[in-house]
């Protein structure tokens, strides 16, 4: 529910986040709430400023953190989950993830992949199981494209690089870990303050992912010709 509190948002601000047992306060005062374990429900009080079109992205990120927390609580034993900033696409039954820093081309790749099933152009949930690695989009709106969510097995993962010539270069698992770490989203659950444990979880997940899924550097132009190289 919207709150009458008036909290302002400033670009570049590092917002404080506090936890007291099952209660949390982000901002402070932007989003306050609590987790009701017996009901498996989150109750939120959200400052009205977060519903302005230019600020809704911050609320969207917080909802994504709740989604990630629920995913961790309900995951099957033996499975590991993590969200990364990336575009996810299903093509001919195979899943592909394209990641990179801001302005690297994630949304552009999503737009150029409209003939296939775009899961999300910004946030992809990866689930690592003994049978494979699976991808799906988080249940919130992407930035600029229509999407049709689903779930599929991850076949390849690409870091994005803009170039004059379209080409794909094989990368090493070690390079993958270095490049993907800054793009990992939500390093810990909503009610956790165990930063050391969260960092170790991230490192282990990235190492397993890099060891199981082929990683490539994709250099592309503003057209869909790169798909001819992805088989």
N, C-alpha and C positions, 0 to 999 in steps of 0.2 A: 504494500500500500504506500502511496506517496506520503511524504512527511512535510509538515509545515516549516521545518527548519530550512534556512537559506544558507547553504554552503556554496562557496565559489570554487571554481576549477581554474587552475592556472597551468599553462603549458610548461612542461618540464619539471613540474612539482613531483617530489617523492612523497607519496601519501603514507601516513602512519596507519598501521593495522594492529589492533589489539584483540586479544582473546582472553576470555575468562570462563573457563570450563566450556559450556555449550553456547556461550554468547560471544558475539564478535562486533567490532566497530571499525569500519573502514572510512578513512578520511582525515580526521574523525568526523562523524556526522553525516557523511554522504550516504552510507549504507550501514544500518544497524539491524541486528537480528539475532535469532537463536535457532538451534537445532533441537527438534523434539524427537528423541530417539524412539519412544514408544509409538509415535505416529509416523515415523520416517518422513517428517515434514520440516521444511525450512520456513520460518516466518521472517519477513523482511520489512523494514521501514526505510524508504528510499527518498532522499532529498529531491524536490521537484526539479532542481537544476539538471539532474541526470536524464530527464525526459526531453530536454531540448535537443533538436536534431543534431546540433554540432557536438553534443556531449553523450549521446546515447551509446556510443561505442564503449565507454567506460563501464556502463551498466551491463552491456553485452558481455564484456570480459569477465565481470563478476559472476554473471549467470553461468558462464563457461566454467568458472572455478567450482561452482556448486555442482555442475554436471560431472566434473572430474572427480569431485569428492564422493558423490554417489556411486560413480563407476568403480572407484577403489573399494568402497564398502561392499559392493555387490559382486565383485569379480569372482570368478570360479577359482578354486584353489589350483595353483600351478600356472595361472595366467598373470601376465604383467601388462600394464597399460600406461600410455603416455600420450600427451597431446603435443604436436609440433606445429609451428607456423608453416603452412604449406598448402599447395593445391593438390587435391586428390581426384584422380580420374580412373574410371573403369572403361576399358576398351577390349572388346572381344573376350570378355571373361577374365581379363588380367587387370591388376591394379597397379597404378603408378603414382608416386608422390614427387612433387617438384617443390623444393624449398630454397630459401635464400633470405637475405636481409631485406629491409624495406627498399622499394624501387628496383628490386632485382627482376621482377616480371611475373610474380605469382598470379596476379589477377589477369595479366595479359595472356598467360598460358591458359587460364581457365576460359577466357573469351575465345581463344583460338581452338579450344577443344569442344565447342558447342555441339559437334556432330556425335560426340560420345557422352557418357554419363559423368557429368561433373558433380562430385560429392560435396565439395566446398572449395572456396578459393583462398581460405585464410587459416583454418584450423582443422586439423585431421587427427582423429583418435586412432592410434595404433595399438593393437592387441597382439602380444606375443604369446603363442601357445606351443605345445610340443608338436602340433601338427602343421604349424606355419605361422606367418605374420599376416594379420588382417587389418584392413583400413576401412574407416567410415567417417563421414563428416559429423561435426558436433551439431546438435539440434537448434542452432540459431542462424540467423540470416547471414549469408556471406556479404562481401562488400558490394560487388557490382554485377554479379551474374545470377541467373536463375539456376537452381540446382535440383537434382533429383537424387535424394540420398539412398544409400544402399550399403551393402557390405561385401567386400571381396578380398581375395588373397593378394597380398603385395608381391609384385613380380620384380620391379626395379625401383630405385630411388635416385633422383637427380638433384644436384645443386645447379642453380640457374646463373647463367652468365650471358650478357648481351654481346653479340659479335656481328661482324659483317658477313661471315660465312657460317653456315649451319654445320655443326659437327658435334660428335659425342666422343668423350675421352674417358677411358676407364680410370677410376680412382681407387686408392687403397682403403682398407678398413680404418687405418690410422688417420688418414686425411678426412674420411667421413666423420669420425668422432669429433675432430677439431672443428669442422664446419657446422655440424648439426647442433652442437651444444648451445650456442647462442640463440638458436631458433626453437629450443624446447620451451613449451609453455606450461605454466602451472607446475612448478617443481614439487609442491606438496599439497596435501589436502587442506580444506578450508579451516579445520580446527587443529591443525598440527603446527607446532613450533620447532619441530625437530629438523633444523636446517642441515645438520651434518648427515642425518639419515637420508634426507631427501636428495642431497647431492650424491651420496653413494648409490642410491637407487637409480638416479639419472645416468651415472657413469656405467653401471652394470647393464642397464637397458641399452644404451648406445653401443656398448661393446658387443652385446649379443646381436643387436640389429645389424651392425656393420659386418659381423661374421656370417650372417645368414642371408642377407639380401645384397645383390650386386649394386654397387654405387658407381655413378658416372657423373662427369661434368657435362652439362648441356649448354652449348653455345647456340643461340637462336636469334632470328630476326623477327620483325613484326608480321609474320605470316605463319601458317600452320605446316610449313614444309618440314619442320622437325619431326612430325609424326611419321614421315616416311622412313626415318632412320631408327625408329623405336619398334622393335619386333620382339 
